[in-house]
Amino acid sequence: MAEPLLTELSARELAQKIAKREIRAVDATRAFLEQIDTYDRTLHAFNEIYNDAAIAQADAVDHSLDRGENLGVLAGVPIALKDNLCTLFGHTTCSSKMLQNFCSPYDATVVTKLKAAGAIFVGKTNLDEFAMGSSTENSAFGPTHNPWNTQCVPGGSSGGSAAAVAGRLCAAALGSDTGGSIRQPAALCGIVGLKPTYGLVSRYGLVAFASSLDQIGPMTRDVRDAALMLNVIAGPDAKDSTSWPQPPPDYLRDLEKPPEKIRIGLPKEFFGDGLAAEVSNAVHAAVDFFRNHGAEIVQVSLPHTRYGIAAYYVIAPAEASSNLARYDGVHYGHRTPHASDLFDLYAASRAEGFGPEVQRRIMLGTYALSSGYYDAYYLRAQKVRQLIKDDFDGAFEKCDVIISPTTPDVAFKLGAKSSDPLAMYLCDVFTVTCNIAGIPGMSVPCGFSSTGLPIGMQMLGPVFSESNLLRLARFYELAHDWRTRKPAIAPSS
Ligand code: GLN
């Protein structure tokens, strides 16, 4: 049998083969850089590519291994980072003109941890500006295309990371998820995406969007790689006061053990109007698989789901308007050359630096927080937040895991929702409540549409139940072959 292409190996397989010196880190890195060279003009998954630095890093890994040194669990594995994660190398742009030339003076904690594990950084990936969006069309540098159909969006906001992983332009990637930005693009690109429990992964060095909702997580081609990546990035961090102080478990340890006595909850609110029939069928088929393997399926109700989008689009913009106040044209970031006084400098720098969606969010958020409206909007949204949390607490008394679709439909055409912000916001209808409640959520590939586009199922669990979610997802994944399908991307001309 012919050796599989290096770019077809999972991150875990690559790491093991490199550690055993069956393949060299430099060859693995070159293979992915060649994929980027061949396909990234078509996909535009990357904002920045580190050809020379990646080869140099890989060379260093090979030399250390030659000397018999013991390296980390990702030694030599080519990884991509969403471009809202601060890195000492290259730029950190958030796909915004505001930060187009910004070079971070420090690494995000997740980047420090990946470095210590020996990962190779091939590039920074495209996103909706400041992670605001569901299609990666809000990038100031142009959209990313879906590898399964380049006329379609990859989802967002971590669309660049999702397209890069699905297209085999990197072995694995990191994304960030405030209302679905890891899970929704993972679903639309046919990969695994995990949003950890709030506080499990340090947010230090993640450019803040909505601080009470943001989490960093892995985007990978299989569930085992998600566990491997989570092992590297999870854990307490003195630099993030919201990080959970307890050390996390080893997510690979029991991963391959078949789950026992699982109760799966199906929330009726997630299977109603507006859900595409093909998505519903694929998710139900996955639920049937679990039922046939001994899971108990229970109906649960999450009645406040219907207020999820409304609450999210008050809370997230409110926090964003505060977080984005720092971009004033003075400290760093874009500064207008045409200001006559200080007020003008602030106003013009922000008007020139921020794109339309970011400006819309700042206005929504500022309005919701303004005196006289605060009680009616922000405070009320916070009350709804509590009700949504209570819904989940109630549901998890009856079940261990909730399964739902990740998205109402498969990937849509570029431009299809660009002029209708509300239609775009509704892409997140199944994902936002997870962030609102702070619980972990995963998207796992569970089929394809008749048009050949991937479908994802969402698995939600109580706080810190990542081990359980991963184990269940791994059990499902091993019995299906979705992850072995590969998009046929037309090479860049
Ligand atoms: N699509 C959602 C939004 O636009 C979620 C984004 C995210 O998770 N970063 O806010």
Boltz pocket constraint, residues with backbone or C-beta under 6 A from the ligand:
constraints:
  - pocket:
      binder: B
      contacts: [[A, 130], [A, 131], [A, 132], [A, 133], [A, 134], [A, 156], [A, 157], [A, 176], [A, 177], [A, 178], [A, 179], [A, 180], [A, 181], [A, 182], [A, 209], [A, 316], [A, 424], [A, 428]]
      max_distance: 6.0
